[in-house]
Amino acid sequence: MTSQEIKDLTQQYIMNTYGRFPVAVDHGEGARLYDPEGREYIDFTSGIGVTDLGYGFQPWTEAITAQAGKLGHVSNLFYTEPAARLAEVLCKRTGESCVFFANGGGEANEGMIKMARKYSFDKYGQGRSTIITLKNSFHGRTITTLKATGQDVFHNYFFPFTEGFRYAGANDLSALETAGDDVCAVMVELVQGEGGVLPLDKDYVQAAAKLCAGRDWLLLVDEVQTGVGRTGSLFAFQQYGILPDAVSFAKGIAGGLPMSGFLAGEKCRDVLGPGTHATTFGANPVCAAAGLVVQKTLDGAFLEAVKAKGDHLRRGIEALNLPCFGKTRGLGLMIGIEVENGYTNKDIANRLIENGLLVLTAGPGMRLLPPLVITEAEMDRGLEIMKKTLS
C-alpha cells in the first residue's frame, strides 16, 4: 500500500483519537524508519520510549519467533518459563522482591494503586486511602489514573472520577508533611515526562522517601517512561539513592511488544493474593521472551553508553544555538527542550518531520526519546536536520 492509501484506510476505519503526524511507517533499521515509498526518517521518538533496541534487532526478532512457535499464550493459571526468568532478572537487578506483569502503563499504575490501598486497609482499616500525586504529573488514561494525573487538561469530559487523590507541588516537601492522616501512599514520576521532561530534585526525593517510611506510607514510583534504561540506569530510582515500595514499568520493557507491570518490595509481596488482582494477557510468554533479550542487552556498559549518548545529544542541541530553543534538561536519552516565546512545539515538530526527523512534544516544550541503540552518526544526522530546518 502507498502512504496515502494507508492514511485513507486509517481515517475511514480507526477511531480518530490521535493527533497523528502525516507519516506512514513501513519498516525500520536501527534508529531509522522508512515510509512505503522508501523515504528515510531519523527516529528521536522510539514509539514514545518503547523501541529501546531500535528496529531490526536480530536477537529480539529471533527470541520472539522461537517463543511464538513454541507457546504464544496460556494464561496465568499456569506457569511459564519466560515470565519466571524475567521476574527473577528484574528483582535481582533492582533489589525488589516480586513483580506483577500487566500490559500497559495505566494498568501497571492502577495495580500499584490497588496494592497501596489494600496494604493500608489490611493494616489500618478504612479511612486511610488517599494517594498524593504531584502537580504536572501524568499516570495514565483510565478513569483512576486520569484522576491520579495532576494536570487539569486531562480531566475534562470524563466525570465523575475515582476519589481518593490529592496533588502536591513537585519538590515541595512541606506539602507532603502536612498531607493529613488519611494518606496511604505517595506516587511520583522521577522525571515528569508528559509534563515537559522535568526531573525531580534528588534531595526532595530522598526526603520524601524518608517521610513515607516514617509514616508507613507506600512510596510508589511511576517509571513507565523513565524505566528500562531510558535514563542511563535500569530504573531512574537507582540514580536517586532510594528503593521504592513499588515501581511501575511499561514502554521499553519488551522492546516493542505490549507489556508492563510493577515491582514491589518485601513488605508488599503478599498484599495482593489470589483473587485480588489479575489480568489475562499479563506475563505473555512471547512478550516475556522479548523482555529477556532487552535485559540481556541492557548491561552495565550499555547503560553507561546511554548516559554518554544523552550528553552528546544535549551538547549538540545547545551548540546549534537555535532561536526557537532554550535550555535542555533530562536524564540519559530522555531529553526535554524549552521552546522560546514566539514559537510553538507542534509547529517545530511538523517542520522537523517534513525534513526527516521524528520528534515528540511534551507540555509546552520538545521531547526526545531516541532508541537506546542510536549511533553517534544517527544523532549527528538528526542534529544536521535541526540546524537546516530551524536556523
N, C-alpha and C positions, 0 to 999 in steps of 0.2 A: 504494500500500500504506500501511497505517497503521503507526505506530511499533511497536505490539505485533506486528503481522504480520511486520515486518522482523526484530525480535528473535527471534521464534519460528523463523523460517526459518534465521536465522544459527545459533541454538543446535542446530538439527537437522542442518545440513549443513556447517558450518565448524568445523574443529578448534579446541577450546577452549584456546588458548594465550595469550589476552589477558584481563587483568582489566578488562573494558570498563566504562565508566561507563554508566548507564542512559539514554542519549540516542541516538536515531536521527537522523542528519542528512540533510536532503533537498537544501538549496541554501544559498547564501550570497551576501553582498554586502559588500564592504569587509572590515571585521573583525567582521561579524555573521553568525551561522549560524542556520538555521531548521530545525525538525523538520517531518515531513509534515503535522502539524496546524497549522503556522504559528507555533509558539512561538519567540520570539527568544532567542538567546544571544550575549552579548559573548564573543568568542574571544580568550583570552590564551594560546593554545596553538599556533596556526598549523600544525596537523598535526604537532606536535613539531618546530617550526622549519622547516617545509617551504614553506608557502604564504606566502612573504615578500611577494608582491604582493597578498595577500588573495584575495577571491573576486569573480568577475565582472570582472576587469581586462581591458578590451576589447582593448588591443594584444596581450596574451598569447593571448587566445582567437582573435583573427584570425590571428596567426602560426601557431598550431597547425593551424587549419583549412586555411589555404593550403598548408602543407607536407604535411599528410596527404593532400590532394587531388593533390599533385604526386608525392611519394615518401615512403612510410611506413617502408621498411626495405630495405637492400640488402646488408648485412654489411660488415665491414672489409676484405674482399678487393678492394673498390673505393673510389674517392674520392667524397666528397660535400662540397658547398659549406658547409652549415650547420656541420658538425664542424670544417672547416678554419678558418672565420671565428671560431667560438667559441674554438678553441685560440689563435688569434692574439691575440684580445682578452685572454684570461686571462694569457697570457705577458707581453704588453706592460704590463698593469696590475699585475703582481706582480714583474717582474724575473726570473722563472724562465725556463727555456729550452725546455721541451717539456711535453706533457701526455699522459697515458693516460686514456681515458674508460672508465668502467665503469657499474654500475647501482645499487649500494647502498654504504653506508658501510663495512660489514665487508669487502666486496670491494675497495674502494679501499685500505683499510689493509693487507689481505693483499698487494696489489700492491706497496705500499711495502716491506713486509717482505721479499718475494721480491727486490726490486731491491737492498735493502741487503745481503742475504746474497750475492747474486751479485757485487755490487761488491767485497765483501771477498774472495770466493773467487777472482775473476779476478785480484786484485792480490796476495793473500797466501796463497792456497791454503786447505786445510781447517784447522779448529781455531780459527777466528775468526768465529763466527756468532751469538754471544749478543746479544740486544737487551734493553737496560734500559728498562723502563717504570716508571711511578710508582704507588705505592700509592694506592688510591681512584680509579684511572683506569677508563675504560670504552672499549674499542676495537672491539667488535662481538660477534656471536653465532655465528660459525663456530668450529670447534674451535680453530683457530690464534688468532683474535682474542680468543676467550674466555680462552685462556692468557695472552695479552698483557695482558688486563684485570687490574688489581691489586686485585680485590675477591673474597674467598673465597666470598661469597654466590652468585656466578655460576658457581662451579667444580664444584658438586656434580652427580652423576649421569653426567657425560659423559667420565669417564676411559677410556683414557689420552689425555692432551693432547699436542699438538706440543711438543717440547722446545726449549730454547734461549732462555728468557726468565728474567730476574730482576727484582726490584722494588726500587726505592729510594723513600725518603720524599720527598714533594713539598717543594721549596725546600731540600733537604739536599744541598749541593754536595759535601760530603765523601764521601757515599755514591757519587757518580759518580767522584770522584777515585780511590777505592780499589776500583773495579769489577773490575779484573783485565785480563789481556791477551788474553782470549777474546772481547772485545766488538767488534761491528761497527757498532752504532748505538744511539742513544737516541731513544725515541719518547715524546712528551708531548702532552697537551692543555693549551693555554694557559689555558683555563678548564675545570675538570673539571665537566662537565655533569651526568651521571648521578650523580656523587659528591656533588652538592649545590651546584653553581654556585660553584666555588672558584677564583678567579683565582690564577695563579702570580705570585710576586714578579718584577718586571722585572729586578732585579739578578741574581737567580738564573738567569733565562732567558738573559741576556746572558753570564753566566759559563759556563753550560753550553754555549752555542754556541761560545765561545772554546775550551773544553776539547775539545769534539768536533773542532773544526778542527785543533787541535794534535796530536791522536791519530789523525787520519784516520778518525774515527767519523762516520757519517752522522747528521745531526740531522733526525729525522722529526717533523713537527708534524701531529697529527690535528686537522683543522679541519672535521670532519664536521658538528659542531653550531655552531661559532663562525664558520665561513666565510660568504661571500656576504652581507656587510653586517650580519650579526646583531649584531656588537659596535660598529658605528659606523664601521668601515673595511671595505674589501672583504674582507680577511682580518685576523684578530686579530694575526698576527705583525707586521703593519705598525705596530701600536701598541707593539710591544716592541723595535723597533730591530734586528731580526735578518732574515736571509734564509736560510730553511731549505734543506737539501739536497733535501728533498721535503716537500710539504704535501698532505694529502688533503682532499677536499671531497665533499659529497653534499647531502642535505636540500634547501636552498633553491636549488641551482644551476639548476634548470629550473622553479622556481616552482610545483611541484606534480606534475610528471611524474618518473618514476623515472630518475635519472641521478646519476652520481658520477664520481670519478676522482682522479688525483693529478698534481700539477705537480712537475717535477724540475729541478734546476739543471744548469749546463753540464757539470760533471764526471760527471753521471749520465745524460746524454741518450742515450748509446749502450750502456748496460749491458744493457738488455733488447732484444735483437734479434729478428728473425723466428723464430717457433717457441718462444720462451722464455716468452711470456705472451700471453694473448688472452682475449676474451670476445665472445660472439655479438652481444649487443644493445648493447654499448658504442658511444657516438657515434651513437646512433639519430638520424636527421635530424629527426624531429618534436621529440624532446627537445632537440636542439641548437638548433633554431629558437626554442623556448621560452626556452632559456638566453640567447640573444642579446637577447631582449626584457628579461630580467632585468638583463643587463649594461648595456643602454642606459638603463634606468630608474635603476639604482644609480650615478648620477653623484655628483660631489663634494658638491653642495648636498643631495642626498637623504641621503647618509651623515651629513652634519652634522646633519640633522634627526633621524636615528635616535638620535644621541647626546643631543640635546635631549629627545626623547620619553622615552628611558630615564631621564634626570634627573627629568623631570616625574612619571613614574610612581613612581619610588622615593621622591621627596619626598612625593607624595600618600599612599603607603602608610604611611610613617613618621609623617606628620601625623595619621593616623587614631588612632594610639596604641592599637591593638587589644590586648587582654590576651593573645591567643594568638600574636601575632607579636613577634619580636625584631628584630634588625638586618637590613637588606637588603644585598646585595652583587651584583657582576656588572659587565658592560660593555655599554653600549648597551641594546638590548632583549633582553638575556639576563640575567634578574634572579632571584636567589635570595632567599628569605626564611626566616630562622630561625624555628622553631616552639618555643614555650616549653614547659617541663615541664608535664605535665598535659593536654596536647593532642596529637593525632596528625594528621599531614598528610593522611592518607586521609579522616579524618572531616571535616576542614576543606574538602577538595576536594569531597566529596559534598554538603556543606551549601551551598557556593557554587554548584555546578552546579544544585542544586534551585531556586536563586533566579535562575538565568540568567547565570552567569558560568563559563566553562570555563577551568580551570586545570590545572596539572600538579604532580606531586611529583618530588622528587629527593633521594636519601638520606633523612635524617630531616626535610628541610625542604620548602618550596614552591618551584616553578619556574615562571616566567612567560616565555613566548616569543611575544608577540603578533605578528601580521603587521606587517611594517615600514611598511606604508601606514596603519596605525591612526591615527585622528584624535584630537585632544585631547578632543573630545566623547565619543568611544567609550571612551577611557581613563577619563575622569571618570565615565562611566556605570558602568564596572567598579568604580571606587572607591566609588561610592554603594552598589553591591550588597555590597561587602565590609563597609562600615560598617553597613548594615542587617542583614546576616546574622551578623556576628561581634562586634559591640559587646556 
